Amino acid sequence: MSPPERMVVGYDGSAEAAAAVRWAARHAAQLDCELQVIHCSLWPLLTNDLGPVKGIAGSGLRHQAQATLEAGKAEALSAAPRVAVQGTLLYGLPAGHLRRMAGDARMLVLGSRGIGGFLGLLVGSVSLELAATASCPVAVIRLDNHPGGRIVVGIDPSGYGGALRLACGLASATGAGLTIIHVIRPHDGMAYATAGGIAAARRFLLRVADDAKALAPDVAIGQDLVRDTSVPRALLNASRGAALLVVGSKGHGLLKGTVGSAAHAILHHATGPVLISRT
């Protein structure tokens, strides 16, 4: 018998990380996954004195790190009391630990920024690195103001299968509607400058919608062809009021090993949850 699927979430005690843990817990319950809450403490990099202060019960940096982990587990259970929650305390920089621990996970969930254990998230460096290098899908949670909203997925002819499968699976599990967005840019050449080009884009969008209906026959599916000079701006506008925006990780304009330029811009400017497909 194979072990149950697992979602991994990082927790550092910040409000952003708490929102990520609650989001992860709800979705773990809906996807019938276990949830592993991970806290990475940086203190061993700074000092060897992790033990309690003599005569003061519950003191010491090791105890503080364990208390932070327990708080993360409590956040998860407050959002999904029946989800199976495991806690793991690790020491060192978070990116490598989280990438390793999420190697066979269904999803890795992170807050958009934070303090404490995830110092890099103050400017989004850890979330950006893992969105580019993790072997599983990566969800980055800033705010979660529309949990009952639809799911929006951005698709592109260069490769959309992974993002579409993710979006369809989550829509089926959560009962959300699904909106498929294809963005065309006027300066992308002559392909879309003619009526024939626009018709070809519409045929592509309809073909993707048919694929989505086969993947998620129980989901209400819509599609929209959007013209904009900026793909990230178009997707962010389309996802206003949505529960989740799903995009691929590939793009143009950045070095190998980084997240694609469109996904990079979306992660920086999104106000709601974003899920990066890693396939």
C-alpha positions in Angstrom: 0.0 0.0 0.0 1.5 3.3 -1.1 1.8 6.1 1.6 -0.7 9.0 1.4 0.2 12.0 -0.6 1.8 14.9 1.2 1.8 18.7 1.0 4.7 20.7 2.5 4.4 24.2 4.0 7.1 26.4 5.4 6.4 28.3 8.6 8.5 31.0 10.3 6.0 32.6 12.7 5.2 35.5 10.5 1.6 36.5 9.5 2.3 35.7 5.9 3.5 32.2 6.8 0.5 31.7 9.0 -1.8 32.5 6.0 0.2 30.0 3.9 -0.2 27.3 6.6 -4.0 27.8 6.8 -4.3 27.8 3.0 -2.2 24.6 2.8 -4.2 22.9 5.5 -7.5 23.6 3.8 -6.2 22.3 0.5 -4.6 19.3 2.0 -7.9 18.3 3.5 -9.7 18.8 0.1 -7.0 16.8 -1.8 -6.9 14.1 0.9 -3.2 14.8 1.6 -1.2 14.8 4.8 0.4 18.1 5.7 4.0 18.5 6.8 4.7 21.9 8.5 8.4 22.7 8.4 10.2 25.4 10.5 13.8 26.2 9.7 15.7 27.9 12.5 18.8 30.0 11.6 20.1 30.2 15.2 22.7 27.5 14.8 24.3 29.6 12.1 24.7 32.4 14.6 25.4 30.8 17.9 26.2 27.4 19.5 24.3 28.3 22.7 20.8 26.9 22.0 20.0 25.4 25.3 17.9 26.8 28.1 19.0 29.6 30.5 19.8 28.0 33.8 16.9 28.3 36.2 14.4 29.6 33.6 12.0 26.9 32.4 11.0 27.0 28.7 13.9 29.3 27.8 16.5 28.8 25.1 16.7 29.1 21.3 16.0 25.4 20.8 12.8 25.7 22.8 11.8 28.8 20.9 12.2 27.1 17.6 10.1 24.1 18.8 7.4 26.5 20.0 7.4 28.2 16.6 6.9 24.8 14.9 4.0 23.9 17.3 2.4 27.3 16.6 2.5 26.4 12.9 0.9 23.1 13.5 -1.8 24.8 15.5 -2.5 27.2 12.7 -3.0 24.2 10.3 -5.4 22.5 12.7 -7.4 25.7 13.2 -8.1 25.8 9.5 -8.6 22.0 8.9 -9.1 20.2 12.2 -9.2 16.7 10.6 -6.1 17.0 8.4 -3.2 14.8 9.4 -0.4 17.2 10.4 3.3 16.4 10.9 5.9 18.9 12.2 9.5 19.0 11.3 12.2 21.3 12.9 15.3 21.8 10.8 18.4 24.0 11.3 19.9 26.1 8.6 19.0 28.0 5.5 15.4 27.2 4.4 15.6 27.0 0.6 17.7 23.8 0.4 15.8 22.1 3.3 12.4 22.9 1.8 13.4 21.8 -1.7 14.7 18.5 -0.3 11.7 17.9 1.9 9.3 18.7 -0.9 11.0 16.5 -3.4 8.2 13.9 -3.6 5.4 16.2 -2.3 2.3 17.0 -4.2 2.8 20.7 -3.5 5.1 23.1 -1.6 3.4 26.1 0.0 5.1 29.3 1.1 4.2 32.7 2.4 5.1 35.6 0.1 7.5 37.2 2.6 8.5 36.8 6.2 10.9 37.4 9.0 12.7 35.1 11.4 13.5 31.7 10.0 12.8 32.7 6.4 14.9 35.9 6.2 15.0 35.7 2.4 11.3 36.0 2.1 11.5 39.6 3.3 12.2 40.3 -0.4 10.8 37.1 -1.8 14.1 35.5 -2.6 13.3 32.1 -1.1 9.9 31.9 -2.7 11.3 32.9 -6.1 14.2 30.5 -5.8 11.9 27.6 -5.0 9.4 28.5 -7.6 12.3 28.1 -10.1 14.0 25.0 -8.7 11.5 22.9 -6.7 10.6 19.6 -8.3 6.9 20.0 -7.3 4.3 22.8 -7.8 4.9 25.8 -5.6 2.1 27.9 -4.2 3.0 31.4 -2.9 0.4 32.9 -0.6 0.2 36.7 0.1 -3.5 37.2 0.9 -6.4 34.8 0.7 -9.4 37.1 0.5 -11.5 35.1 -1.9 -11.3 31.4 -0.9 -14.7 30.7 -2.5 -13.7 32.3 -5.8 -12.9 30.7 -9.1 -9.5 29.4 -10.2 -7.8 31.2 -13.1 -5.2 29.5 -15.3 -3.0 31.2 -17.8 -2.2 29.1 -20.9 0.3 29.5 -23.8 0.8 27.4 -26.9 4.5 26.8 -25.9 3.3 24.5 -23.1 0.3 24.5 -20.8 -0.4 20.8 -19.9 1.1 20.9 -16.4 -0.7 24.2 -15.4 -4.0 23.0 -16.8 -3.9 19.6 -15.1 -3.1 21.4 -11.8 -5.9 23.9 -12.2 -8.4 21.2 -13.2 -7.5 19.0 -10.3 -7.9 21.8 -7.7 -11.1 23.0 -9.3 -12.5 19.4 -9.0 -11.4 19.0 -5.4 -12.6 22.4 -4.2 -15.7 22.8 -6.3 -14.5 26.1 -7.8 -15.2 27.3 -11.3 -12.3 27.4 -13.7 -11.5 30.3 -16.1 -8.9 29.7 -18.8 -7.0 32.8 -20.0 -4.9 33.1 -23.2 -3.2 36.4 -23.6 -2.1 37.7 -27.0 0.2 40.7 -27.4 -0.1 43.0 -30.4 3.7 43.2 -30.9 4.3 39.5 -31.0 4.5 39.6 -34.8 2.0 39.4 -37.5 0.4 36.1 -36.4 -2.3 37.8 -34.4 -2.5 41.0 -36.4 -5.0 39.6 -38.9 -8.4 38.2 -38.6 -7.0 34.7 -39.4 -4.5 35.0 -36.5 -7.2 36.0 -34.0 -9.3 33.1 -35.2 -6.4 30.7 -34.7 -5.9 32.0 -31.2 -9.6 31.4 -30.5 -9.4 27.9 -31.9 -6.4 27.2 -29.6 -8.4 28.5 -26.6 -11.4 26.3 -27.4 -9.1 23.2 -27.8 -7.6 23.9 -24.4 -11.2 24.3 -23.0 -12.1 20.9 -24.4 -9.0 19.4 -22.8 -10.1 20.9 -19.5 -13.6 19.5 -19.8 -12.1 16.0 -20.3 -9.9 16.5 -17.2 -12.6 17.9 -15.0 -16.1 17.1 -16.4 -17.7 18.2 -13.1 -16.3 21.7 -13.2 -17.9 24.9 -14.7 -15.3 26.0 -17.3 -15.0 29.4 -19.0 -12.4 30.8 -21.3 -11.3 34.3 -22.3 -9.0 35.6 -25.0 -7.3 38.8 -23.8 -5.3 41.3 -25.8 -2.6 43.2 -23.8 1.0 44.3 -24.2 1.8 42.7 -20.9 1.0 39.0 -20.1 1.5 39.4 -16.3 -0.8 42.4 -16.2 -3.5 40.7 -18.2 -3.4 37.6 -15.9 -3.4 39.7 -12.7 -6.4 41.7 -14.0 -8.2 38.5 -15.0 -7.6 36.9 -11.5 -9.1 39.7 -9.5 -11.5 38.2 -7.1 -10.2 34.7 -7.9 -9.3 32.1 -5.3 -6.1 31.1 -7.1 -4.0 32.0 -10.2 -2.2 29.1 -11.8 0.7 29.7 -14.2 3.6 27.8 -15.7 7.2 28.4 -14.6 8.7 29.0 -18.0 9.2 32.4 -19.6 11.6 34.7 -21.5 14.2 37.2 -20.4 15.7 35.6 -17.4 18.7 33.2 -16.8 18.3 29.4 -16.7 17.5 28.3 -13.2 15.2 31.2 -12.5 11.5 31.4 -12.8 10.1 32.7 -16.1 9.8 36.5 -16.5 6.0 36.4 -16.5 5.7 34.2 -13.4 8.4 36.4 -11.8 6.3 39.5 -12.3 3.1 37.8 -11.2 4.7 36.6 -7.9 5.9 40.1 -7.2 2.6 41.8 -7.9 -0.2 39.3 -7.2 -2.5 40.1 -4.2 -3.9 36.6 -4.0 -2.5 33.0 -4.0 -0.4 32.0 -7.0 0.4 28.4 -8.0 3.5 27.8 -10.2 3.4 24.6 -12.2 6.8 23.0 -12.3 6.1 20.6 -15.3 
